[in-house]
Amino acid sequence: MLPEISDALPACPVETTLTLISDKWKVLILRDLLTGTKRFGELKKSLGGVSQKVLTSQLRQMEASGLLTRKVYAEVPPRVEYTLTELGYILQPVLEAMRDWGEVYKKRF
Protein backbone atom coordinates (compact mmCIF):
# COMPACT_ATOMS: atom_id res chain seq x y z
CA MET A 1 0.00 0.00 0.00
CA LEU A 2 1.21 3.51 -0.72
CA PRO A 3 2.58 5.41 2.29
CA GLU A 4 0.25 8.40 1.89
CA ILE A 5 -2.77 6.06 1.90
CA SER A 6 -1.68 3.99 4.90
CA ASP A 7 -0.87 7.09 6.98
CA ALA A 8 -4.44 8.36 6.62
CA LEU A 9 -6.21 5.07 7.37
CA PRO A 10 -8.33 4.66 10.50
CA ALA A 11 -7.19 2.43 13.34
CA CYS A 12 -10.30 0.22 13.07
CA PRO A 13 -9.88 -2.50 10.38
CA VAL A 14 -13.59 -2.43 9.48
CA GLU A 15 -13.44 1.32 8.97
CA THR A 16 -10.29 0.87 6.88
CA THR A 17 -12.10 -1.56 4.58
CA LEU A 18 -15.05 0.80 4.28
CA THR A 19 -12.71 3.68 3.51
CA LEU A 20 -11.24 1.74 0.57
CA ILE A 21 -14.42 0.25 -0.92
CA SER A 22 -17.29 2.31 0.51
CA ASP A 23 -18.46 3.71 -2.80
CA LYS A 24 -21.17 1.75 -4.64
CA TRP A 25 -19.19 1.84 -7.87
CA LYS A 26 -16.00 0.52 -6.26
CA VAL A 27 -17.79 -2.57 -4.98
CA LEU A 28 -19.32 -3.19 -8.41
CA ILE A 29 -15.96 -2.67 -10.12
CA LEU A 30 -14.46 -5.26 -7.76
CA ARG A 31 -17.35 -7.63 -8.57
CA ASP A 32 -16.69 -7.28 -12.30
CA LEU A 33 -12.91 -7.63 -12.04
CA LEU A 34 -13.12 -10.78 -9.90
CA THR A 35 -13.88 -12.66 -13.13
CA GLY A 36 -10.75 -11.29 -14.83
CA THR A 37 -9.22 -8.34 -16.65
CA LYS A 38 -11.63 -5.84 -18.20
CA ARG A 39 -11.32 -2.87 -20.53
CA PHE A 40 -12.70 0.53 -19.55
CA GLY A 41 -15.62 0.21 -21.98
CA GLU A 42 -16.56 -3.22 -20.63
CA LEU A 43 -16.68 -1.86 -17.09
CA LYS A 44 -18.71 1.18 -18.12
CA LYS A 45 -21.23 -0.99 -19.96
CA SER A 46 -21.51 -3.49 -17.10
CA LEU A 47 -22.01 -0.76 -14.50
CA GLY A 48 -24.77 0.92 -16.46
CA GLY A 49 -25.51 4.28 -14.82
CA VAL A 50 -21.96 5.39 -14.06
CA SER A 51 -20.56 8.41 -15.91
CA GLN A 52 -17.17 8.25 -17.59
CA LYS A 53 -15.83 10.89 -15.18
CA VAL A 54 -16.97 9.00 -12.06
CA LEU A 55 -15.70 5.66 -13.36
CA THR A 56 -12.31 7.16 -14.18
CA SER A 57 -12.11 8.71 -10.72
CA GLN A 58 -13.06 5.47 -8.96
CA LEU A 59 -10.55 3.44 -10.98
CA ARG A 60 -7.78 5.93 -10.20
CA GLN A 61 -8.57 5.80 -6.48
CA MET A 62 -8.58 2.00 -6.52
CA GLU A 63 -5.27 1.94 -8.39
CA ALA A 64 -3.75 4.38 -5.87
CA SER A 65 -4.90 2.18 -2.97
CA GLY A 66 -3.36 -0.92 -4.55
CA LEU A 67 -6.59 -2.78 -5.37
CA LEU A 68 -6.11 -2.89 -9.13
CA THR A 69 -3.57 -2.26 -11.85
CA ARG A 70 -4.03 -0.28 -15.03
CA LYS A 71 -2.25 -1.27 -18.22
CA VAL A 72 -2.18 1.05 -21.22
CA TYR A 73 -1.37 -0.36 -24.66
CA ALA A 74 0.25 1.94 -27.23
CA GLU A 75 -2.39 1.41 -29.90
CA VAL A 76 -4.74 3.62 -31.86
CA PRO A 77 -7.26 3.92 -30.38
CA PRO A 78 -5.56 3.41 -27.01
CA ARG A 79 -6.52 0.27 -25.12
CA VAL A 80 -6.59 0.34 -21.31
CA GLU A 81 -7.14 -2.77 -19.19
CA TYR A 82 -7.80 -3.11 -15.47
CA THR A 83 -6.90 -6.14 -13.36
CA LEU A 84 -7.26 -6.78 -9.65
CA THR A 85 -4.06 -7.06 -7.68
CA GLU A 86 -3.55 -9.85 -5.17
CA LEU A 87 -4.80 -7.43 -2.53
CA GLY A 88 -7.93 -6.81 -4.60
CA TYR A 89 -8.61 -10.54 -5.00
CA ILE A 90 -8.45 -11.00 -1.23
CA LEU A 91 -11.74 -9.04 -1.08
CA GLN A 92 -13.59 -11.88 -2.84
CA PRO A 93 -14.96 -13.46 0.39
CA VAL A 94 -16.22 -10.02 1.49
CA LEU A 95 -18.10 -9.56 -1.78
CA GLU A 96 -19.46 -13.11 -1.66
CA ALA A 97 -20.74 -12.48 1.88
CA MET A 98 -22.41 -9.27 0.66
CA ARG A 99 -24.04 -11.18 -2.22
CA ASP A 100 -25.26 -13.94 0.10
CA TRP A 101 -26.70 -11.46 2.57
CA GLY A 102 -28.41 -9.56 -0.27
CA GLU A 103 -30.04 -12.77 -1.49
CA VAL A 104 -31.37 -13.54 1.99
CA TYR A 105 -32.67 -9.99 2.37
CA LYS A 106 -34.41 -10.04 -1.01
CA LYS A 107 -36.17 -13.32 -0.14
CA ARG A 108 -37.50 -11.86 3.11
CA PHE A 109 -38.73 -8.60 1.61
C-alpha positions in Angstrom: 0.0 0.0 0.0 1.2 3.5 -0.7 2.6 5.4 2.3 0.2 8.4 1.9 -2.8 6.1 1.9 -1.7 4.0 4.9 -0.9 7.1 7.0 -4.4 8.4 6.6 -6.2 5.1 7.4 -8.3 4.7 10.5 -7.2 2.4 13.3 -10.3 0.2 13.1 -9.9 -2.5 10.4 -13.6 -2.4 9.5 -13.4 1.3 9.0 -10.3 0.9 6.9 -12.1 -1.6 4.6 -15.1 0.8 4.3 -12.7 3.7 3.5 -11.2 1.7 0.6 -14.4 0.2 -0.9 -17.3 2.3 0.5 -18.5 3.7 -2.8 -21.2 1.7 -4.6 -19.2 1.8 -7.9 -16.0 0.5 -6.3 -17.8 -2.6 -5.0 -19.3 -3.2 -8.4 -16.0 -2.7 -10.1 -14.5 -5.3 -7.8 -17.4 -7.6 -8.6 -16.7 -7.3 -12.3 -12.9 -7.6 -12.0 -13.1 -10.8 -9.9 -13.9 -12.7 -13.1 -10.7 -11.3 -14.8 -9.2 -8.3 -16.7 -11.6 -5.8 -18.2 -11.3 -2.9 -20.5 -12.7 0.5 -19.6 -15.6 0.2 -22.0 -16.6 -3.2 -20.6 -16.7 -1.9 -17.1 -18.7 1.2 -18.1 -21.2 -1.0 -20.0 -21.5 -3.5 -17.1 -22.0 -0.8 -14.5 -24.8 0.9 -16.5 -25.5 4.3 -14.8 -22.0 5.4 -14.1 -20.6 8.4 -15.9 -17.2 8.3 -17.6 -15.8 10.9 -15.2 -17.0 9.0 -12.1 -15.7 5.7 -13.4 -12.3 7.2 -14.2 -12.1 8.7 -10.7 -13.1 5.5 -9.0 -10.6 3.4 -11.0 -7.8 5.9 -10.2 -8.6 5.8 -6.5 -8.6 2.0 -6.5 -5.3 1.9 -8.4 -3.8 4.4 -5.9 -4.9 2.2 -3.0 -3.4 -0.9 -4.6 -6.6 -2.8 -5.4 -6.1 -2.9 -9.1 -3.6 -2.3 -11.8 -4.0 -0.3 -15.0 -2.3 -1.3 -18.2 -2.2 1.1 -21.2 -1.4 -0.4 -24.7 0.2 1.9 -27.2 -2.4 1.4 -29.9 -4.7 3.6 -31.9 -7.3 3.9 -30.4 -5.6 3.4 -27.0 -6.5 0.3 -25.1 -6.6 0.3 -21.3 -7.1 -2.8 -19.2 -7.8 -3.1 -15.5 -6.9 -6.1 -13.4 -7.3 -6.8 -9.7 -4.1 -7.1 -7.7 -3.5 -9.8 -5.2 -4.8 -7.4 -2.5 -7.9 -6.8 -4.6 -8.6 -10.5 -5.0 -8.5 -11.0 -1.2 -11.7 -9.0 -1.1 -13.6 -11.9 -2.8 -15.0 -13.5 0.4 -16.2 -10.0 1.5 -18.1 -9.6 -1.8 -19.5 -13.1 -1.7 -20.7 -12.5 1.9 -22.4 -9.3 0.7 -24.0 -11.2 -2.2 -25.3 -13.9 0.1 -26.7 -11.5 2.6 -28.4 -9.6 -0.3 -30.0 -12.8 -1.5 -31.4 -13.5 2.0 -32.7 -10.0 2.4 -34.4 -10.0 -1.0 -36.2 -13.3 -0.1 -37.5 -11.9 3.1 -38.7 -8.6 1.6 
